[in-house]
Amino acid sequence: MQGQLADEIIACLQGERTVYSYYRDRYGIGLLRHYCHRQPDRRVPVAALRRSAYAGLLEKPRIRSILAGCGHALDDAVLAASDYDTNQAAFVLTLSTWGTERRSDWRHQQTSRPGVNLVLQLNFNREHEQHYRRLGEVDGLFQYYGHPIARQRNTLAWARIDLDWASGSALIEEIQTDWLRRAADLEHWLLERRRAGAADDALIPYRRRQLPLRLTLDYCRLIGERYRPIWAEAMLWAAIAFLRDELGLRTLYYHSEDSGRLLKRIGWRSPPRSLYTDLPRRFCFRRGAEWPDFLLADKENRRLQRDHPGARLFCLDDSALA
């Protein structure tokens, strides 16, 4: 998209409420609520849902419990009342941009066409910061500043988004986390130091820092247990809810492994395969979508589509659920 459009979106939405909570499988209730919102009375017959692309969501324990008491139709109000969990994690969402409109530079930004991406950043809350600061002066330990992270907050993950107002559609280019990957690597490395004889109260040299071994191991385990099971779900659902509820876009695309490598010109190691196979399928995206017109407006993308007809995207569109 054009940089001016991205800047206008940020200017309009910055300062709005940005607290966001997530618990495991929350996206299931969210997707069903979106579907209910498209109905005149905000109710959907359960029989119709069982014939739709959302049928798999009905087998989730929380939704099965809701269905047991709702009769023959699923009601948005009932779903809304169940959208809470005592174990949910709180985050802060921020917006930024990524990329360039200069055609000579855009290839290195991993965007699917020349222009910028809107970036939705999933940032840690204050409770996490209290644990993190116990490690001392370790800013930048788990982040790579060459990636689209927030500058004033610590970013767990982000989603890069391209969109097109004319068609009411958007492409989720990627979701990614540096923090959890680096924390897992550091945990493994510290365990090796401990096995080699380092004491728990020792300060271990690491990337020009002195890390307290036991405290750092405890921190890495804490965030691994707390966030690794939910980060990808939390990030993708935040992006979907933002695009639909805040921007009003209904047709959402998501890269498959093949289309992402091709359109983003990834010539080296690809991101984790599950993020572009299992994850979109869990969210009821359907594989096999044609490339949207806003991508094909670029001449080189038209050539790529012609040469690689099997590189299809995933698509989520409530109007095509049956």
N, C-alpha and C positions, 0 to 999 in steps of 0.2 A: 504494500500500500504506500501511498505518498506520505512523506514525513509530516506534512501539514495536517493531514487527517488524523494521524496518530497523536500529534500534539493537541489537537482540538478535543479528542476523546479524553486525554489525560486532564486537560484543563477543566473539562466539564465534570469529571468524576472525582478528581483529587479533592480530598477533604470530606468525602462521604464516609459513612461508617465502613470500616475495613476489617473489623474483627470477624473471624471465620472459624467455625468449629467443625471438626470432623471425627466420626467414629467409623469403625470397620463396616463396610457395606452401606454406608449412608447414601451412596449414589443411587441405590435401588429405589429407595423411597423418593429421592429427588426426580429420577426419570419418570416414575409413575405419576408423580404430581404434575410434571410438565404435560404428560399425556392427558391427564384429567382436565387441565386448564384449557385444552383445545375443544372440550365438549361443552355444549350449551349449559348443562346443569352441573358441570364439574364432576360427573360420575361416569364410570366406564363399566360395562358388564364384564364380569369375571370371565365368562365364556369367550368373549371377544379377545380379552387379554391372552387367554390360553392359546388362541390361534395366531397371535401376533409375534413379532420379533422380541417382545418383552416377556415371553412365556417363561424363560429361564429365571427371571427375577422373582417369580411367584414361589419358587422353591427355597428361597432364602428364609432362614428361621424367623426373623423378625416379621417378614411380610406374610409368611404362612400363619403366624399368630394373628395378624391383622385380618387376614381373610377368614379365619375361623369365626369371627364375630361380625362380619360385614354383610352377610347374606349373599345376594346374587350380583351386587354391584360394588365396586370400589369407589369410595368417596374421598375427594381431596381433603375435606375437613378431618376425616379419620386419619389419613396419612399424616397430615400436619401435626395432629396431636401425638403421634407416635415418633416424631422426628426429634428424638433426644436420647442421649445415653450418658450415664454417670461417668463413663470412662472416656468421654470424648476429649480430644486434644484441641487446644485453642491456638490459632495462628493470627498473624496480621498480614493482610494482602496489600501490596503496593503495585503501582504501574510504572513502566518505563518503556524505552524503545531500544531497538537493536537493528543494526544494518545501515545501509547507505543507498541513496538513489544514484550514485555514480556508477555507471555500468562497468567502468574499468576496475572497480574494487569489490563489487557485490558478490562475486563468486566465492570469496574467502569467508563470507558471512553465513553460509549455509542457509540462505533463504531460497525459496522455490522460484522466485522471480526478482528482478531488480526492484529495489525499494526497501522499506523498513518493515520490521515486525513490531507489533505491540507485545510487550512482555508483562505477564502477570506473575508476580513474585510471591512465593509462599514463605513468610518469614516467621522465625521463632518468636515466642511470647516472653514476657518478663520472667516467668518461672524458669524457663530454660536458661535464660541469661544468668540467673543466680548460680546455677550449677556450672555453667561455662566459665564464669569469672573466677571460680575457685582455682582454676589452673594457672592463674597469673596473667602476665602480658603475652597473650597468644593470638592476637588479632591476625587474621589471614591464614591461620593454621589449616583450616578446613575449606577454604574458598580459593578460587582462582579468579583474580580480578580482571582477566581477559574475557570472562563470561558475563552474561547479563544479570548480575546480582544487584541487590539494593546497596546503596552506599551508606545509608544511615542505620541499617539494621542487618542482622545476620540472617542470610537466606538459606532455608532448607532446600528449596527447589524452585523451578520456574517453568512457565509454559510460554513458548513463542507462538504468536498468532498473526496470521494474515487475514484480511477480511475485505468484503466487497458489498457496499451498501446497495448497489443496484439490484443484485440478485438475492440479497438477504442471506448471504452465506459467508462462512469463514473456514479457514484451514488452520488446524492446530499443527504447527510445524514440528514441534518436539516438546517433550517434558524431560527434565533432567535434574539430577542432584549431584553436586560435587561433595557436599558436606558428609553424607553417609558413606560415599565411596572412600573418601580420604580417612574418615574415622575408622572404617573397617581395616584399611591398610595399616593405619597407625596401631590399632589394637593388635594385629598380627605381629607387627614389628616389635612392640613392647613385650609381648609374650615371649618372643625369642630372646630378648635381653634378660628377662626374668629367668628363663631356662638356662641361660649362660651364667647365671650367678648374681645378677643385679638384685639388690635389696629393695623391698617395697618402698622404703623411704628415700631411695636414691633419686638424684636429679640426673636425667638422661639427656645428653646432647642430641638435639634433633632439629634440623633446619635452622641453625643459628639460634636455637632456644634451649632452655634448660627445663625439661618437663618432669614434674613429680610423677614417678612411675605409677604408684598405686592410685592416686587421684585421677590421673589421665586414663588408666585402664577402666576405672569405675565409670568415668564419664562416657567413654566410648561404648561400654556395655549398656549404659543407661539409655543413650539415644538410639542405639541399635535395637534394643528391645521395644522402646516406645514408638519409634518412627519408621523403622524399616518395613514393618508389615502394612503400613497405611500410606506412606508418602506418595506413591504413584497414584493410588485411588484419590487421595485428598487433592493432589495437584490437578488431575484430569477433571474431577468433579468441580473444582473451583473454576476451571476454565470454561466448562460447559455452562455452569450456572451464570457466570459473568456474561458470556456471549448471548445467552437467551434472556436472562432476567434484566440485565443492565442495558444491553445493546439491542435486544429484540431480534436477533438473528436466529432463524429456525433450522436452516440446513447447515450441518457441520461436517466438515471433512477432517480426516486424520490419516497421516501417512501410514502405508504399509511398509514393511521392510524394504521391498523392492523400489517402490515409488520414492521413498525418502532418500535412499542411496543415490537414485538417479537424479531427481530434481534438485537435491541439495548438494550434488556433486561431491559425495563422500567417497574419497578414493583410498582411505586408510581404514583402520579398525572401526567397525560400525558400533552404534550404541547397543545395549543389551537387547537381544532379539525379542524377549517377552514384551517389551514396551510397545512393539509395533506388530504384535501378533495376538498374544493372549489378552493383554489389557483392553484394547478396543473391543474385542469380542465380548468380554465380560460386561462392557458398557453398552452392549447391543448395537454397536456399529456393524454395518453390513459390508463385507468385502466385495469388491468388484465394481466400485463406482467409477464412472468416466471422470476424466479430469475436468474440473469446473472451468467455465468459460474465462474467468478472470485470470487463470493460469495460462490458458491457451491464447490469450491476447498477445503473449510474448512469442515472437517468431521462433526462437530457439526451442522453446517448450513444445511448440507444435511439431517440430522436427523430432524431438525426443519421443513424443507420443507415437508418431508414425513408425519410428524405428523400434520401439519397445511396447507393443500393444498389450503385453501381459502385465505391465506395471500399473495395476489399478490401485485406487485409494480405498479407504474405509469411509462410510457415510452414515450419519445419524440424522434421520428426517422423520418426524412423527407422522407426516402426511402420507408416508409410504410404508406404514407398519404392517398393514394387513398382508 
